[in-house]
Amino acid sequence: MKSTIHNMFATNEKLDDQEELGRMQSSNSPTACSESDPPDGGFRAWATAFGCFLIQFCGFGYVSSFGVYQDFYTRIYLPNQPPSAISWIGALTSFLADNVTLISGPLYDRGWFYQLMIVGSALQSLSLFTLSLAKPGQFYLIFMVQGVLSGIGMGLTYGPCMAVISQHFSKRRTLVMSLVASGSPLGAIIHPIMLNHLLNGTVGFTRGVRASAGFVSVLLLISCLSMRTRTLSTSKPTASYSAAARKCSRDVFFILITAGSTLFQIGYYFPIFYLQLDSIKHGIDVHFSFYSLVIMNSACVIGRCTAGIIAEYMGALNFTIASTVACSALITSVIALNDIASVVVLGLAYGYFSGAYIAIMAPLVTVFTPDLSELGARFGICFAFTAFGGLLGGPISGALLSSQYRWWIASLFSGLISFVGSSMFVVTRLMIYRRQ
């Protein structure tokens, strides 16, 4: 096996054998090469990548700014609701954004890319404009609009916009996917600054959310106009969802990666949801605390942009292990947060490694997909399970935090469960070594 791989991929000898095998099988799949190899560039390819970047900017970039809403709802708009109840809004948005890929993934495989982008973008825009109509204390309206409707819209666009990159890029696929994924932390820089000034300023909630909705809607329109698919004549029909699911159930590596991601996600959102509130409750300057998420997401942009480059040398799985272990340690160290310096250090470090992890997940699943005609379905299955981690993480942390704000309990739990998730990636690595 090694000789074949080295003959075909001599320039990538630093990647591990298993990942090279995944790349070799993927390049031989009908979807990837039945018409011609992906062009790895050109106007249509980069325009599509830019459109996908905007989808990430408006999708998970907005979810990652939920810490602003968490703080605003807890202190001002929904003061009668406990932090754990409010965190269900952001957790459900993230859960649906991942879990709806069970639907959008197979639909993408069947050629419904444009319909998914249009409907998903419309739902996301509608949800934000409707949110602006919510009044103080209307928890269930906010929950349904911001948690459910927005999450469904994001879920329809997230998986397909990552999978379509494989139609346009082959050798640069990991790099381009990481660049596309950097749209999320960049959005998580812009959106919190905008929302903090609008919600906590003179504009107020109604007009502030409406302005944010208009901004997001314009970017989503540009993204829909930018993205294009390639017309590929396949030698066999697209793999059915049930067939892909059966293959996944027998794929040990896929199971371990999915389990690791799910467990890791339980602790992943704790700093994202609670860093700003944690900073304010520890008596740190309120105006500085408003920028705590901006600091974290600035480093996240760097992490996502550099993840593809580093993964080309380390291997996607090796870099995933490094980033998840680092994140687990940093989540636990939130216990030590007590001044401006600790907020900056934790924000920068966690932002970088969490960004690297998110950027490398889609390429990691792609590397371990032997047939790219199943890629949409595999994304859907993996992200659906991962979504349960995101759904449970915020509320569990909020319940452990309680109204007494016991930060050490929530931090310790989130850090430990994330470390258990990272250990699954280590097991995958060890199994690959034993099979060589």
C-alpha positions in Angstrom: 0.0 0.0 0.0 2.8 2.4 0.9 4.6 2.0 -2.4 1.4 2.8 -4.4 0.7 5.9 -2.3 4.2 7.2 -2.5 4.3 6.7 -6.3 1.1 8.7 -6.7 1.5 11.3 -3.9 5.3 11.8 -3.5 4.9 15.5 -2.9 2.7 14.8 0.1 4.9 12.3 1.9 4.6 14.1 5.2 0.9 13.2 5.5 0.1 9.9 7.2 -0.7 6.8 5.1 -4.3 6.6 6.1 -5.1 10.1 5.0 -3.2 9.6 1.8 -5.3 6.5 1.1 -8.5 8.6 1.7 -7.2 11.2 -0.8 -6.4 8.6 -3.4 -9.8 7.0 -3.1 -11.5 10.3 -3.2 -9.7 11.4 -6.3 -10.9 8.2 -8.1 -14.5 8.7 -7.2 -17.0 9.4 -10.0 -18.2 12.7 -8.5 -14.7 14.1 -8.3 -13.2 13.1 -11.6 -15.8 11.6 -13.9 -15.8 14.7 -16.1 -12.4 16.2 -15.3 -10.3 16.9 -12.3 -11.3 19.9 -10.2 -9.7 23.0 -11.7 -8.1 24.1 -8.4 -8.7 27.8 -9.4 -10.3 30.1 -11.9 -13.0 32.7 -11.5 -15.9 30.4 -10.9 -14.0 28.4 -8.3 -12.9 31.4 -6.3 -16.2 33.1 -6.7 -17.9 30.0 -5.2 -15.3 29.9 -2.4 -16.1 33.6 -1.7 -19.8 32.9 -1.6 -19.3 30.0 0.8 -17.1 32.3 2.9 -20.1 34.7 3.2 -22.4 31.9 4.2 -20.0 31.0 7.0 -19.7 34.7 8.0 -23.5 35.0 8.3 -24.1 31.5 9.7 -21.9 30.3 12.4 -20.3 33.7 12.5 -23.6 34.9 13.9 -24.0 31.9 16.2 -20.6 32.6 17.6 -21.7 36.1 18.6 -24.5 34.7 20.8 -22.5 35.6 23.8 -23.7 39.2 23.2 -27.3 38.1 23.2 -26.6 35.8 26.3 -25.3 38.8 28.2 -28.0 41.2 27.0 -30.9 38.8 27.6 -29.6 37.8 31.1 -29.1 41.3 32.4 -31.7 43.4 30.5 -34.2 41.8 28.1 -35.1 38.4 29.9 -34.0 39.0 33.5 -36.5 36.5 34.9 -35.0 33.6 32.9 -32.0 31.7 34.3 -28.8 31.6 32.2 -29.3 27.9 31.4 -32.7 28.6 29.9 -31.4 31.5 27.8 -28.4 29.4 26.6 -30.9 27.0 25.1 -31.5 29.6 22.4 -27.9 29.6 21.1 -27.5 25.9 21.7 -30.6 25.0 19.7 -29.4 27.3 16.8 -26.1 25.5 16.7 -27.8 22.1 17.1 -30.1 22.7 14.1 -27.4 24.2 12.0 -25.5 21.0 12.3 -28.4 18.5 12.5 -30.4 19.8 9.5 -27.4 18.6 7.4 -29.0 15.2 7.6 -31.5 16.7 5.2 -29.4 19.1 3.3 -26.5 16.7 2.8 -28.4 14.1 0.8 -30.3 16.8 -1.1 -26.9 18.4 -2.1 -25.8 14.9 -3.4 -28.9 14.9 -5.6 -28.2 18.3 -7.1 -30.4 20.6 -5.0 -27.6 23.0 -4.1 -29.1 26.2 -5.4 -32.5 25.5 -3.9 -30.9 24.8 -0.5 -28.9 28.1 -0.6 -31.9 30.2 -1.5 -34.4 28.7 1.0 -31.8 28.6 3.8 -30.7 32.2 3.2 -34.4 33.4 3.1 -35.2 31.6 6.4 -32.2 33.1 8.1 -33.0 36.6 7.0 -36.7 36.1 8.0 -35.7 34.9 11.4 -33.7 38.0 12.2 -36.3 40.5 11.0 -38.9 38.6 13.0 -36.7 38.7 16.1 -36.7 42.5 16.0 -40.4 42.4 16.7 -39.9 40.5 20.1 -40.7 42.5 23.2 -39.0 42.2 26.7 -39.9 39.0 28.5 -41.2 37.2 25.4 -38.8 34.2 25.9 -40.8 31.7 23.8 -41.1 34.0 20.8 -37.3 34.7 20.9 -36.7 30.9 21.4 -38.7 29.9 18.4 -37.5 32.6 16.0 -33.8 32.9 17.0 -33.3 29.3 18.1 -35.5 27.2 15.7 -36.1 29.2 12.5 -32.6 30.6 12.3 -31.0 27.2 13.0 -33.0 25.5 10.2 -31.9 28.2 7.7 -28.3 27.8 8.7 -28.5 24.0 8.5 -29.8 24.1 5.0 -26.7 26.1 3.8 -23.9 25.0 6.0 -23.1 21.4 4.8 -23.7 22.0 1.1 -21.5 25.2 1.1 -18.6 23.2 2.5 -19.2 20.2 0.2 -19.3 22.2 -3.0 -15.7 23.2 -2.5 -14.7 19.6 -3.4 -16.2 20.2 -6.9 -13.8 23.1 -7.6 -10.6 22.2 -5.7 -8.6 19.0 -5.2 -4.9 19.7 -4.3 -5.9 22.9 -2.5 -9.1 21.5 -1.0 -7.9 21.5 2.6 -6.5 25.0 2.3 -9.6 26.5 0.6 -11.9 24.8 3.1 -10.0 26.3 6.0 -10.1 29.7 4.3 -13.9 29.4 3.8 -14.3 28.3 7.4 -12.5 31.5 8.5 -15.6 33.4 7.5 -17.2 32.2 10.7 -14.7 33.8 13.2 -14.5 36.9 11.0 -18.3 37.2 11.3 -17.9 36.6 15.0 -15.6 39.7 15.2 -17.9 42.0 13.2 -21.3 40.9 14.6 -20.4 41.3 18.3 -19.0 44.8 17.8 -22.1 45.8 15.8 -24.6 44.1 18.2 -23.0 45.5 21.4 -23.1 49.0 20.0 -26.6 48.6 18.7 -28.2 46.7 21.6 -26.4 48.4 24.5 -26.4 51.9 22.8 -29.1 54.4 21.9 -30.5 52.4 19.0 -32.1 49.7 21.1 -33.1 46.1 20.5 -35.8 46.5 17.9 -33.9 48.8 15.5 -30.6 47.3 16.3 -31.6 43.7 15.4 -33.3 45.1 12.3 -30.1 46.8 11.2 -28.2 43.5 11.8 -30.8 41.6 9.8 -30.4 44.0 6.8 -26.7 43.6 6.9 -26.9 39.8 7.0 -29.5 39.7 4.2 -27.4 41.7 1.8 -24.4 39.4 2.3 -26.5 36.3 1.9 -27.9 37.7 -1.4 -24.3 38.3 -2.6 -23.3 34.8 -1.6 -26.2 33.2 -3.5 -25.3 35.1 -6.6 -21.6 34.1 -6.3 -21.7 30.3 -5.9 -21.8 27.9 -8.8 -21.7 24.1 -9.1 -19.8 22.1 -11.8 -21.8 19.9 -14.1 -20.4 16.5 -13.7 -21.5 13.4 -15.7 -21.2 10.5 -13.2 -20.7 6.9 -14.3 -23.0 5.7 -11.5 -25.9 7.3 -9.6 -25.3 9.3 -6.5 -25.0 7.0 -3.5 -28.3 6.6 -1.5 -28.4 7.9 2.0 -29.2 4.5 3.4 -26.2 3.0 1.6 -23.9 5.7 2.9 -25.3 5.2 6.4 -24.6 1.5 6.3 -21.0 2.2 5.2 -20.5 4.7 8.0 -21.8 2.3 10.6 -19.0 -0.1 9.6 -16.3 2.5 9.3 -14.4 2.5 12.6 -12.5 5.7 11.8 -15.6 7.6 10.9 -17.3 6.4 14.1 -14.4 7.5 16.3 -14.1 10.9 14.6 -17.9 11.5 15.0 -17.8 10.4 18.7 -14.8 12.6 19.4 -16.4 15.6 17.8 -19.7 15.1 19.6 -18.0 14.9 23.1 -15.7 17.8 22.3 -18.6 20.0 21.3 -20.2 19.7 24.7 -17.4 21.8 26.2 -16.5 23.8 23.1 -19.2 26.4 23.4 -18.7 27.3 27.1 -16.2 30.2 26.4 -18.1 31.3 23.3 -21.4 31.7 25.3 -20.1 32.8 28.6 -16.8 34.7 28.2 -18.4 38.1 28.0 -20.7 37.4 31.0 -17.8 35.9 32.9 -15.7 39.0 32.4 -18.5 41.4 33.5 -19.4 39.3 36.6 -15.7 39.3 37.7 -15.8 43.1 37.8 -13.8 43.8 34.7 -14.6 47.0 32.9 -17.9 46.6 31.0 -16.7 48.3 27.8 -13.7 46.1 27.7 -15.8 43.0 28.3 -17.9 43.9 25.2 -14.7 43.3 23.2 -13.8 39.9 24.9 -15.5 38.0 22.1 -13.9 40.2 19.5 -10.5 39.3 20.9 -11.3 35.6 20.9 -12.7 35.6 17.4 -9.8 37.7 16.0 -7.5 34.9 17.0 -10.0 32.4 15.6 -9.7 34.0 12.2 -5.9 33.4 12.3 -6.5 29.8 13.5 -8.9 29.0 10.6 -6.7 30.7 8.0 -3.5 28.8 9.1 -5.2 25.5 9.8 -5.1 24.3 6.2 -1.4 25.3 5.8 -0.3 23.5 9.0 -2.5 20.5 8.2 -0.6 20.0 4.9 2.5 19.4 6.9 1.2 17.7 10.1 -1.8 15.9 8.6 -5.4 16.8 9.3 -5.8 14.2 12.1 -2.6 15.1 13.9 -3.5 18.8 13.9 -7.0 18.0 15.1 -5.5 16.2 18.1 -3.2 19.1 18.9 -6.0 21.7 18.7 -8.6 19.8 20.7 -6.1 18.9 23.5 -5.1 22.6 23.7 -8.7 23.7 23.7 -9.6 21.3 26.5 -6.8 22.7 28.7 -7.8 26.3 28.0 -11.5 25.7 28.8 -10.4 24.3 32.2 -8.2 27.3 32.7 -11.2 29.7 32.5 -11.3 29.0 36.3 -8.4 31.4 36.6 -10.1 34.3 34.8 -10.1 37.4 37.1 -8.5 40.4 35.3 -8.1 42.0 31.9 -4.8 40.2 31.2 -6.4 36.7 31.8 -9.3 37.6 29.4 -6.9 38.6 26.7 -4.6 35.6 27.1 -7.5 33.1 27.3 -9.4 34.8 24.5 -6.4 34.8 22.1 -5.3 31.2 22.9 -8.7 29.6 22.8 -9.7 31.6 19.7 -6.8 30.3 17.8 -7.0 26.6 18.6 -10.8 26.5 18.5 -10.7 28.1 15.1 -8.2 25.6 13.9 -10.4 22.7 15.1 -13.5 24.0 13.3 -11.6 24.7 10.1 -10.1 21.3 9.9 -13.2 19.2 10.7 -14.7 19.3 7.2 -11.4 18.4 5.5 -10.9 15.7 8.1 -14.2 14.1 7.2 -13.4 14.5 3.5 -10.0 12.8 3.9 -11.7 9.7 5.5 -14.4 9.6 2.8 -13.5 7.0 0.2 -16.2 8.0 -2.3 -16.9 11.7 -2.7 -20.4 10.9 -4.0 -21.2 10.2 -0.4 -19.6 13.3 1.0 -22.9 15.2 1.6 -24.4 12.3 3.4 -21.3 11.8 5.5 -21.3 15.5 6.4 -24.9 15.1 7.4 -24.4 12.1 9.6 -21.3 13.4 11.3 -22.6 16.9 11.9 -26.0 15.5 13.1 -24.3 13.7 16.0 -21.9 16.5 16.7 -24.9 18.8 17.0 -26.1 17.0 20.1 -22.9 18.0 21.8 -23.5 21.7 20.9 -27.1 21.4 22.0 -26.3 20.0 25.5 -23.1 21.9 26.2 -24.5 25.4 26.8 -27.5 24.4 28.9 -25.5 22.0 31.0 -22.8 24.7 31.6 -25.6 27.2 32.5 -27.2 24.7 34.9 -23.8 24.1 36.6 -23.2 27.8 36.7 -26.6 28.5 38.4 -27.7 31.9 39.6 -24.7 31.9 42.1 -22.3 31.9 39.1 -20.1 29.1 40.2 -17.6 29.4 37.3 -15.1 26.7 38.4 -17.7 23.9 38.3 -18.8 24.8 34.7 -15.3 25.3 33.6 -14.0 22.0 35.0 -16.8 20.0 33.5 -16.5 21.6 30.1 -12.8 21.1 30.0 -12.9 17.4 31.1 -15.6 16.4 28.6 -13.7 18.2 25.8 -10.6 16.2 26.8 -12.5 12.9 26.6 -13.5 13.9 23.1 -10.0 14.7 22.0 -8.9 11.3 23.3 -11.1 9.7 20.6 -8.9 11.4 17.9 -5.8 10.0 19.7 -7.3 6.5 19.6 -7.9 6.9 15.8 -4.3 7.9 15.4 -3.0 4.9 17.3 -5.2 2.5 15.3 -3.8 3.9 12.1 -0.3 3.3 13.4 -1.1 -0.2 14.3 -2.5 -1.0 10.8 0.7 0.2 9.0 
